[in-house]
Amino acid sequence: MKDKDSYEIVENEDEMPHESSISVIERNDAGEATKIKHFKHMHNLMLGPFVGGYENSCNGCMLPLSDPFYYCSECGFFLHKACAELTKMKNVWHHHCQEPLALISDKAFECQECWHISNAFAYECSGCEENKCLRCVIALTPGARTCLKHVHPLYFYRDYEGQCNACGDTTRGYGAFCCKDCNFVLDLGCFSLPITARHKCDEHLLSLTDNDDNSYSESHHCDICEESRDANRWFYHCTTCDTSAHVGCVLGSYPFLKLGSIYEETNHPHPLIIVKKKYYYLDCNKCGKPCEDVALECSKLECKYIVHWDCVAPYFLRQWWKWGM
């Protein structure tokens, strides 16, 4: 309670907005909502399981799917149950304006907590127009959190300065999740790393791993960039193929942009689709270099227009820092 930035005084909780984002269409015998309508999606959503759904990401937080979740039977739209049940308006204690934030989607933004660029769901302030991604809103909700292979609960400390166990960087006073029982620390970015990820370097899903048990130093390299890798830092690994890679090499610069979604805020006359080419990188129409990582491709097939995201996106929607590890 000494840290006044870590809580908010609510005068009358009954006056707080709590309008649900979903309307329930069907329930099972246990009273669980099995069919819903979410105000940010045109079709009805069904409660999983969905065959093949675990290879997809939640359209709300962009993290890999896990039970329980809702899916659309008409298009590739998925929502974790926790993301679907978030309210249309929400008071976020760590937002300086202290006004309710509105749930938005399909708008490219930079999260003011983790600094990642995304166009998934977010809470936006009508006053300062700052946005906070669902990953950070959920992670910073009061209460203990757990993480990858750590048995103790973690608590968020706004002013903590120390070294992150995942990436080795200093948190620099931006806050971190810390364990009260041991010297375990995660910064905001590493706390919400996808547990699994895909990359063309391996046909299987890669799993986030917290340490390398292989004592042979020559094995501590990245199979994507072929450079050395710190065995004490988190990395992605495939046990079947023994593939190991840096977090940054697997995720790229924009892991939370929804591929296949439309982006229209450019001078191009046609809508552009967010894509990430795996092979056959076409040359960017702006800089002439191959379009690796995230790019924008014209929705009109006859147009053949493609550009790097960094070549046309506004300055504030470009990722200026890179994941290492």
ZADO-652380 format. One line per 5 residues: number of its first residue (from 1); their letters; for each residue y, z, x of N, C-alpha, C. Coordinates in pm, whole numbers, plus 50000, padded with zeros to 5 digits. Atoms other than C-alpha are relative to their C-alpha. Example, Ala and Ser with C-alpha at 12.3 -4.5 7.8 and 13.67 -1.06 7.14 Angstrom:
<nodes>
1> AS> 49881 50000 50089 49550 50780 51230 50120 50000 50090 ~ 49881 49994 49918 49894 50714 51367 50109 50073 49923
</nodes>
This chain:
<nodes>
1> MKDKD> 49878 50000 50081 50000 50000 50000 50126 50000 50084 ~ 49883 50003 49913 50230 50027 50300 50052 49858 50020 ~ 49962 50140 49982 50229 49646 50328 50044 49943 49866 ~ 49946 50044 50129 50457 49536 50044 49976 49852 49972 ~ 50031 50141 50020 50361 49171 50098 49857 49979 49952
6> SYEIV> 50141 50012 50035 50001 49248 50001 49971 50034 49854 ~ 50022 49972 50141 50052 49332 49635 50124 49965 49920 ~ 49890 50032 50090 50271 49261 49334 50005 50103 49890 ~ 49984 49905 50110 50409 49507 49078 50018 49922 49871 ~ 49995 50068 50129 50343 49381 48724 50057 50095 49897
11> ENEDE> 49934 49914 50097 50577 49524 48461 49918 50014 49871 ~ 50076 49998 50124 50372 49426 48155 49889 49897 50008 ~ 50113 50092 49978 50030 49278 48210 49968 49920 49875 ~ 50031 50070 50124 49997 49182 47840 50083 49873 49985 ~ 49914 50117 50011 50281 48931 47884 49964 49891 50099
16> MPHES> 50040 50099 49900 50107 48751 48170 49925 49885 49933 ~ 50069 50114 50060 49986 48397 48086 49854 49995 50041 ~ 50144 50006 49970 49605 48375 48061 49934 49889 49920 ~ 50058 50108 50078 49550 48045 47878 49887 49934 50077 ~ 50118 50055 49935 49204 47912 47957 50016 49850 50025
21> SISVI> 50001 50142 49967 49154 47573 48122 49892 49924 49925 ~ 50114 50063 50067 48840 47506 47917 49993 50042 49853 ~ 50037 49966 50137 48736 47494 47555 49849 49983 49991 ~ 50147 50000 50005 48371 47577 47488 49952 49921 49879 ~ 50058 50082 50107 48174 47324 47284 49864 50052 49959
26> ERNDA> 50134 49947 50030 47822 47467 47312 49969 50118 50091 ~ 50049 49885 49923 47666 47794 47427 49849 50011 49985 ~ 50144 49975 50012 47305 47890 47499 49976 50134 49933 ~ 50035 49876 50070 47122 48187 47350 50058 50123 50070 ~ 49945 49887 49925 47259 48411 47626 50153 50006 49991
31> GEATK> 49856 50001 50015 47616 48321 47530 50073 49927 50111 ~ 49940 50072 49888 47675 48111 47843 50046 49862 49954 ~ 49946 50131 50038 47896 47803 47798 49923 49890 50073 ~ 50080 50107 49940 47669 47501 47856 50067 49864 49987 ~ 49926 50125 50017 47907 47229 47734 50146 50036 49975
36> IKHFK> 49860 49963 50009 48283 47246 47784 50089 49876 50008 ~ 49897 50102 49979 48600 47038 47781 50108 50064 50088 ~ 49896 49951 49909 48836 47092 48077 50126 49917 49980 ~ 49877 50071 50033 49200 47003 48022 50043 49900 50106 ~ 49967 50095 49895 49212 46810 48351 49898 49887 50012
41> HMHNL> 50100 50108 49995 48920 46578 48271 49978 49943 49861 ~ 50007 50069 50129 48875 46322 47992 49867 50017 49929 ~ 50133 49990 50061 48500 46375 47935 49954 50145 49991 ~ 50060 49867 50008 48291 46675 47836 49918 50027 50127 ~ 50074 49959 49882 48122 46870 48115 49880 50084 49959
46> MLGPF> 50123 49928 50028 47767 47004 48117 49970 50097 50115 ~ 50040 49904 49899 47637 47310 48299 49877 49947 50073 ~ 50111 50051 49919 47404 47213 48590 49868 50069 49964 ~ 50010 50082 49879 47149 47164 48736 50010 49849 49975 ~ 49984 50144 50005 47223 46799 48810 49927 49941 50120
51> VGGYE> 50079 50059 49892 46978 46589 49015 50092 49924 50096 ~ 49915 50064 49901 47153 46487 49336 50138 50061 50009 ~ 49866 49942 50003 47454 46700 49255 50036 50078 50124 ~ 49972 49916 49886 47420 46916 49563 50053 49922 50120 ~ 49944 50081 49893 47522 46624 49783 50147 49969 49973
56> NSCNG> 49861 50026 50038 47858 46610 49603 50086 50123 50026 ~ 49905 49891 49983 48170 46824 49627 50067 50032 49868 ~ 49927 49958 50119 48357 47019 49364 50136 49932 49999 ~ 49871 50067 50011 48660 46824 49240 50116 50098 49995 ~ 49895 49901 50002 48851 47148 49216 50038 50051 50138
61> CMLPL> 49973 49941 49868 48815 47300 49563 49956 49911 50115 ~ 50048 50096 49900 48648 47009 49750 49895 50058 50095 ~ 50109 49944 49921 48376 47238 49889 49867 49953 49941 ~ 50130 50046 50052 48004 47148 49857 49958 50078 49875 ~ 50043 49938 50124 47846 47222 49520 49896 50109 50026
66> SDPFY> 50100 49894 50002 47648 47540 49463 49993 50052 49857 ~ 50015 49947 50136 47513 47700 49146 50090 50121 49979 ~ 50004 50092 50114 47653 47744 48891 50117 49901 50003 ~ 49892 50099 50002 47857 47427 48834 49987 49914 49875 ~ 49996 50093 50113 47957 47181 48562 50008 49857 50056
71> YCSEC> 49995 50139 49958 47911 46804 48586 50028 49910 49881 ~ 49973 50100 50104 48021 46498 48392 49888 49898 50002 ~ 50110 50096 50009 47739 46273 48271 50049 49856 49997 ~ 49944 50136 50010 47977 45974 48246 50067 49954 50129 ~ 49937 50039 49873 48141 45981 48591 49971 50108 50104
76> GFFLH> 50030 49908 49891 48117 46155 48928 50100 50113 50011 ~ 49906 49888 50001 48315 46466 48837 49921 50130 49994 ~ 50072 49874 49992 48195 46815 48931 50099 50115 50017 ~ 49919 49880 49984 48342 47164 48908 49910 50122 50012 ~ 50065 49870 49998 48210 47497 49026 50039 50076 49873
81> KACAE> 49970 49921 50119 48191 47734 48729 50124 50087 50023 ~ 49884 49915 49969 48442 47962 48903 50129 49920 50000 ~ 49880 50085 50000 48686 47671 48951 50036 49955 49859 ~ 49975 50044 50137 48646 47554 48591 50064 50110 49917 ~ 49954 49888 50083 48722 47900 48452 50135 50055 50043
86> LTKMK> 49866 49956 49963 49052 47944 48636 50100 49965 49890 ~ 49904 50020 50109 49347 47973 48397 50102 49892 50033 ~ 49898 50105 49982 49615 47707 48342 50120 50052 50078 ~ 49891 49935 49928 49880 47949 48470 49944 50124 50068 ~ 50056 49887 49926 49816 48214 48733 50107 50067 50085
91> NVWHH> 49913 49926 49908 50013 48488 48904 49926 50017 50132 ~ 50061 49992 49867 49937 48464 49276 50081 50099 50082 ~ 49926 49890 49938 50030 48786 49454 50063 49963 50134 ~ 49949 50033 49867 50084 48620 49793 50103 49889 49996 ~ 49895 50102 50009 50341 48371 49660 50136 50070 49988
96> HCQEP> 49874 49927 49986 50699 48473 49745 50088 49993 49876 ~ 49914 50012 50119 50859 48350 49419 49962 50100 49891 ~ 50048 49904 50098 50652 48597 49215 50011 49947 49856 ~ 50003 50061 50131 50641 48353 48922 49862 49937 49979 ~ 50130 50063 50025 50327 48216 48751 49996 49856 50053
101> LALIS> 50019 50135 49948 50192 47900 48915 49915 49920 49903 ~ 50071 50087 50094 50062 47603 48713 49888 49924 50070 ~ 50113 50075 49945 49724 47440 48772 50026 49850 49988 ~ 49977 50145 49997 49763 47074 48876 49881 49932 50065 ~ 50105 50077 49934 49532 46796 48996 50050 49859 50028
106> DKAFE> 49974 50141 49969 49535 46444 49144 50139 49977 50059 ~ 49872 50015 49931 49856 46505 49338 49981 50040 50146 ~ 50015 49969 49858 49857 46488 49718 50100 50109 50039 ~ 49915 49887 49963 49995 46810 49867 49951 50062 50130 ~ 50038 49918 49886 49992 47037 50170 49993 50145 49953
111> CQECW> 50014 49860 50039 49857 47385 50100 50086 50088 50090 ~ 49910 49915 49924 50110 47648 50205 49929 50118 50065 ~ 50076 49892 49936 49833 47886 50313 49919 49949 50118 ~ 50088 50050 49893 49584 47680 50517 50052 49872 50064 ~ 49934 50120 49948 49808 47372 50576 49916 49873 49992
116> HISNA> 50080 50121 50016 49535 47127 50479 50061 49909 49895 ~ 49955 50100 50096 49623 46806 50298 49888 49976 49900 ~ 50102 50018 50103 49442 46761 49967 50063 49934 49877 ~ 49955 50048 50131 49465 46593 49627 49904 50052 49892 ~ 50087 49935 50097 49218 46824 49450 50085 50091 49911
121> FAYEC> 49925 49906 50083 49317 47109 49218 50087 50089 50087 ~ 49911 49909 49930 49605 47332 49320 50083 50076 49899 ~ 49902 49928 50081 49845 47589 49182 50137 49972 50058 ~ 49867 50043 49956 50206 47472 49197 50107 50088 49937 ~ 49887 49920 50047 50526 47674 49169 50109 49907 49946
126> SGCEE> 49894 50084 50059 50789 47526 48936 50135 50024 50066 ~ 49874 49968 49934 51063 47694 49139 50014 49932 50135 ~ 49991 50054 49863 51001 47612 49506 49912 49877 50020 ~ 50091 50116 49997 50736 47342 49432 49894 50010 50109 ~ 50108 49982 49904 50497 47489 49689 49865 49995 49928
131> NKCLR> 50135 50011 50055 50125 47430 49636 49902 50084 50080 ~ 50106 49924 49936 49822 47644 49709 49867 49947 49948 ~ 50129 50057 50039 49471 47495 49710 49912 50108 49939 ~ 50089 49905 50065 49193 47656 49507 49921 50082 50100 ~ 50075 49924 49900 49005 47756 49822 50077 50124 50042
136> CVIAL> 49919 49887 49956 49293 47978 49931 50029 50096 49886 ~ 49974 49914 50115 49372 48108 49582 49879 50089 49973 ~ 50122 49924 50025 49009 48215 49532 49972 50096 50115 ~ 50029 49916 49883 48969 48347 49887 50094 50120 50008 ~ 49901 49893 49990 49287 48557 49860 50008 50086 49875
141> TPGAR> 50007 49913 50116 49200 48704 49522 49950 50137 50045 ~ 50039 49867 49951 49176 49084 49575 49852 50028 49984 ~ 50143 49970 50000 48828 49204 49663 49936 49951 50128 ~ 50068 50036 49876 48583 49176 49950 49933 49865 49989 ~ 50065 50130 49996 48443 48840 50054 49892 50001 50110
146> TCLKH> 50101 50017 49897 48134 48742 50247 50010 49860 50057 ~ 49994 50133 49939 48082 48445 50475 49870 49970 50070 ~ 50119 50052 49933 47833 48252 50683 49936 50104 50094 ~ 50084 49917 49914 47562 48478 50830 50068 50129 50046 ~ 49942 49870 49966 47779 48790 50830 49966 50098 49888
151> VHPLY> 50057 49911 50100 47623 49088 50655 50103 50092 49935 ~ 49901 49907 50055 47939 49295 50600 50107 49927 49920 ~ 49889 50062 50074 48220 49228 50351 50123 49984 50088 ~ 49878 50027 49925 48545 49082 50484 50121 50024 49910 ~ 49877 49973 50074 48895 49185 50378 50115 49924 50065
156> FYRDY> 49888 50078 49949 49213 48982 50411 50114 50091 50042 ~ 49885 49927 49947 49492 49123 50628 50109 49899 50031 ~ 49893 50098 49991 49820 48936 50598 50060 49991 50141 ~ 49930 50001 49871 49972 49036 50935 49908 50015 50120 ~ 50093 49980 49889 49658 49053 51147 50019 49894 50108
161> EGQCN> 49996 50092 49885 49680 48899 51493 49879 50027 50088 ~ 50118 49986 49917 49361 48839 51684 49930 49867 50015 ~ 50074 50123 49973 49099 48585 51785 49897 49973 49891 ~ 50096 50041 50102 48900 48395 51523 49863 49977 50064 ~ 50135 50015 49945 48524 48415 51583 49945 49859 49988
166> ACGDT> 50053 50134 50021 48468 48061 51457 50057 49899 50098 ~ 49936 50102 49917 48723 47853 51649 50056 50054 50130 ~ 49948 49941 49877 48846 48098 51913 50151 50004 50009 ~ 49854 50000 49998 49213 48045 51825 50055 50135 49955 ~ 49933 49877 50044 49459 48330 51774 50061 49978 49863
171> TRGYG> 49949 50015 50137 49557 48391 51412 50152 50001 49994 ~ 49854 50004 49986 49921 48440 51521 50075 50059 49881 ~ 49930 49929 50106 50011 48672 51236 50002 49930 49865 ~ 50005 50070 50128 49929 48423 50957 49895 50059 49906 ~ 50101 49935 50082 49658 48650 50825 49860 49958 50039
176> AFCCK> 50139 50029 49966 49284 48667 50870 49909 50088 49916 ~ 50103 49919 50065 48964 48794 50710 49930 50081 50108 ~ 50053 49912 49897 48841 49094 50904 49892 50090 49942 ~ 50107 49909 50035 48533 49314 50897 50038 50141 50045 ~ 49967 49862 49966 48586 49690 50888 49892 50065 50084
181> DCNFV> 50113 49939 49931 48245 49756 51042 49977 49947 50141 ~ 50018 50056 49866 48261 49530 51347 50120 49910 50031 ~ 49887 50082 49956 48497 49307 51542 49980 49853 49962 ~ 50020 50136 50048 48446 48999 51327 50124 49955 49925 ~ 49874 50049 50056 48750 48787 51236 49989 49851 49971
186> LDLGC> 49993 50142 50034 48798 48453 51058 50141 49969 49949 ~ 49871 50041 50055 49128 48273 51003 49977 49927 49868 ~ 50011 50060 50133 49203 48109 50668 49928 49865 50002 ~ 50060 50132 49992 49101 47760 50780 49850 50006 50019 ~ 50143 49992 49970 48762 47863 50917 49923 50072 49889
191> FSLPI> 50067 49928 50108 48684 48096 50625 49949 49904 49893 ~ 50038 50093 50107 48669 47798 50387 49939 49871 50053 ~ 50069 50118 49949 48484 47552 50611 49880 49965 49912 ~ 50119 50039 50077 48222 47350 50418 49872 50045 50070 ~ 50126 49952 49942 47877 47504 50471 49913 49883 50042
196> TARHK> 50072 50122 49964 47725 47155 50475 50097 49882 49999 ~ 49914 50119 49992 47878 46817 50559 49916 49880 50039 ~ 50068 50125 49965 47778 46453 50601 50079 49926 50107 ~ 49937 50086 49901 47847 46222 50894 49901 49890 50035 ~ 50087 50114 49971 47713 45883 50993 49913 50021 50124
201> CDEHL> 50080 49974 49881 47574 46035 51316 49859 50048 49966 ~ 50131 49947 50038 47281 46176 51116 49973 49967 49853 ~ 50035 50037 50137 47093 46074 50801 49988 50122 49909 ~ 50015 49878 50078 47061 46438 50691 50134 50074 49988 ~ 49884 49912 50009 47313 46696 50578 50007 50087 50125
206> LSLTD> 49979 49912 49885 47460 46888 50871 50040 50138 49949 ~ 49973 49863 50043 47475 47266 50839 50092 50069 50099 ~ 49909 49923 49915 47753 47488 50971 49922 50113 50065 ~ 50077 49903 49922 47610 47710 51245 50096 50087 50079 ~ 49906 49908 49936 47767 48019 51398 49974 50024 50147
211> NDDNS> 50022 49986 49855 47603 48017 51742 49888 49907 50043 ~ 50102 50088 49943 47383 47809 51971 49903 50083 50081 ~ 50101 49919 49932 47059 47979 52075 49942 49930 50123 ~ 50053 50075 49886 46978 47707 52329 50072 50043 50127 ~ 49940 49951 49875 47037 47856 52675 50024 49890 50102
216> YSESH> 49984 50111 49906 47024 47516 52843 50139 49940 49982 ~ 49859 50037 50013 47391 47435 52909 50020 49852 49975 ~ 49984 50144 50017 47337 47058 52915 49989 49959 49852 ~ 50015 50032 50142 47250 47072 52543 50127 50033 49922 ~ 49876 49961 50069 47596 47210 52460 50102 49888 50006
221> HCDIC> 49907 50113 50007 47763 46880 52383 50008 49953 49855 ~ 49981 50055 50134 47887 46696 52077 49937 49862 49994 ~ 50067 50130 50011 47671 46403 51963 50089 49893 49939 ~ 49907 50099 50052 47975 46231 51812 50096 49954 50108 ~ 49903 50038 49896 48241 46242 52085 49940 50003 50139
226> EESRD> 50074 49992 49874 47983 46311 52363 50071 50086 50105 ~ 49935 49907 49909 48208 46578 52515 49934 50137 49988 ~ 50063 49868 49998 48114 46938 52597 50039 50081 49877 ~ 49980 49916 50117 48092 47201 52326 49979 50145 50038 ~ 50012 49858 49972 48147 47577 52345 49888 50058 49914
231> ANRWF> 50117 49950 50072 47816 47738 52251 50032 50121 49913 ~ 49963 49881 50077 47998 48044 52113 50088 49968 49880 ~ 49915 50040 50112 48204 47846 51862 49915 49931 49893 ~ 50075 50060 50110 48088 47727 51522 49996 49848 50013 ~ 50019 50144 49993 47955 47372 51496 49907 49958 49888
236> YHCTT> 50093 50053 50101 47755 47147 51265 49872 49954 50070 ~ 50130 50024 49936 47384 47102 51332 49897 49951 49899 ~ 50115 50044 50078 47080 46919 51199 49875 50045 50075 ~ 50119 49948 49933 46758 47103 51280 49890 49894 50011 ~ 50103 50105 49998 46541 46799 51198 50019 49906 50119
241> CDTSA> 49972 50098 49894 46711 46564 51444 50059 50064 50125 ~ 49936 49928 49891 46861 46831 51674 50136 49939 50035 ~ 49864 50053 49982 47207 46680 51622 50100 50114 49993 ~ 49896 49897 49999 47505 46900 51711 50134 49932 50019 ~ 49869 50064 49991 47873 46820 51670 50112 50099 49973
246> HVGCV> 49881 49920 50026 48220 46971 51680 50034 49998 49851 ~ 49953 49995 50138 48359 47080 51344 50100 49888 49974 ~ 49897 50102 50016 48657 46849 51391 49945 49859 50000 ~ 50059 50134 49994 48441 46549 51478 49926 49966 49871 ~ 50074 50024 50124 48232 46590 51162 50095 49985 49882
251> LGSYP> 49913 49999 50118 48509 46666 50913 50114 49900 50008 ~ 49885 50088 49987 48787 46447 51052 50129 50072 49964 ~ 49868 49940 50023 49154 46505 50980 50025 50039 49855 ~ 49969 49979 50142 49142 46498 50599 49873 50024 49918 ~ 50127 49977 50072 48819 46656 50467 50018 50036 49853
256> FLKLG> 49978 49955 50138 48982 46768 50140 50075 49899 49915 ~ 49952 50109 50084 49113 46433 50018 49881 49939 49926 ~ 50110 50053 50080 48899 46294 49735 49986 49850 50023 ~ 50026 50142 49976 48751 45964 49846 49974 49929 49868 ~ 50015 50075 50123 48763 45698 49577 50109 50024 49898
261> SIYEE> 49891 49973 50093 49069 45846 49407 50118 49906 50028 ~ 49887 50093 49993 49388 45647 49344 50123 50069 50060 ~ 49874 49953 49943 49705 45692 49550 50103 49888 49984 ~ 49905 50105 50034 50012 45501 49427 50136 50016 50066 ~ 49867 49971 49946 50302 45654 49622 50027 49922 50129
266> TNHPH> 49968 50085 49885 50355 45358 49859 50080 49880 49949 ~ 49923 50119 50037 50557 45036 49864 49911 49882 49963 ~ 50093 50108 50034 50243 44829 49799 50000 49979 49848 ~ 49990 50027 50145 50249 44658 49454 49878 50043 49920 ~ 50122 49965 50072 49888 44753 49367 49959 50145 50031
271> PLIIV> 50054 49867 49972 49718 45095 49337 49908 49996 50122 ~ 50083 49992 49880 49547 45204 49659 49893 50107 49982 ~ 50112 49907 50010 49210 45378 49686 49981 50070 50134 ~ 50025 49924 49878 49147 45656 49938 49856 49976 50043 ~ 50133 50034 49950 48852 45549 50152 49981 50057 50141
276> KKKYY> 50034 49960 49863 48675 45651 50471 49886 49910 50045 ~ 50098 50100 49958 48496 45363 50638 49900 50061 50098 ~ 50104 49954 49908 48164 45441 50803 49971 49896 50107 ~ 50027 50109 49907 48117 45102 50967 50099 49887 49971 ~ 49918 50120 50019 48302 44772 51006 50146 50036 49970
281> YLDCN> 49862 49955 50018 48649 44917 51053 50096 49880 50002 ~ 49902 50107 50007 48907 44665 50936 50129 50043 50067 ~ 49875 49967 49933 49240 44644 51116 50106 50039 49899 ~ 49892 49949 50085 49530 44837 50967 50110 49896 49988 ~ 49893 50097 50022 49798 44612 50812 50134 50047 50054
286> KCGKP> 49875 49947 49946 50066 44839 50959 50000 50001 50153 ~ 50001 49982 49854 49964 44924 51317 49904 49905 50071 ~ 50091 50095 49940 49687 44668 51376 49876 50060 50063 ~ 50117 49934 49942 49434 44930 51496 49892 50016 49893 ~ 50110 49985 50098 49088 44976 51334 50021 50122 49910
291> CEDVA> 49980 49892 50098 49097 45191 51019 49882 50096 50001 ~ 50098 49892 49996 48878 45482 51123 50056 50119 49924 ~ 49962 49882 50078 48884 45814 50938 50057 49958 49865 ~ 49952 50026 50136 49086 45817 50612 50100 49885 49998 ~ 49911 50115 50015 49257 45496 50499 50026 49975 49852
296> LECSK> 49967 50040 50137 49411 45343 50187 49970 49851 49986 ~ 50044 50137 50020 49252 45023 50057 50044 49952 49862 ~ 49951 50053 50127 49393 44799 49784 49886 49989 49899 ~ 50100 50005 50107 49209 44823 49453 49970 49857 49956 ~ 50023 50142 50030 49246 44445 49413 49921 49937 50115
301> LECKY> 50087 50050 49893 48956 44294 49609 50058 49878 50070 ~ 49945 50121 49939 49140 43966 49665 50119 50028 50091 ~ 49879 49967 49923 49433 44150 49829 49969 50023 50148 ~ 50043 49973 49862 49246 44264 50146 50097 50090 50076 ~ 49902 49913 49935 49520 44521 50217 49935 50136 50030
306> IVHWD> 50053 49870 49960 49416 44834 50411 50090 50058 50110 ~ 49913 49933 49902 49622 45089 50609 49948 50141 50026 ~ 50029 49860 49972 49570 45420 50784 50082 50089 49906 ~ 49923 49901 50078 49671 45721 50573 50125 50041 50079 ~ 49887 49954 49918 49893 45832 50864 50109 49894 50016
311> CVAPY> 49900 50106 49985 50071 45495 50866 50093 49989 49880 ~ 49918 50018 50121 50204 45514 50509 50029 50130 49925 ~ 49977 49875 50071 50177 45875 50385 50130 50064 50047 ~ 49877 49929 49960 50501 46080 50384 49972 50097 50114 ~ 50013 49913 49883 50562 46297 50689 49931 50131 49965
316> FLRQW> 50054 49869 50036 50474 46619 50503 49856 49993 49951 ~ 50139 50015 50043 50135 46477 50397 49911 49949 50113 ~ 50080 50039 49885 50009 46409 50747 49950 50124 50073 ~ 50059 49886 49932 49774 46643 50932 50034 49992 50149 ~ 49952 50006 49861 49941 46724 51264 49917 50085 50095
321> WKWGM> 50086 49919 49912 49678 46964 51394 49856 49958 49980 ~ 50140 50043 50003 49312 46906 51471 49908 50120 50015 ~ 50106 49902 49977 49000 47118 51440 49935 49971 50135 ~ 50067 50018 49871 48842 47172 51778 49858 50050 49996 ~ 50130 49933 49990 48549 47404 51848 49904 49919 50083
</nodes>
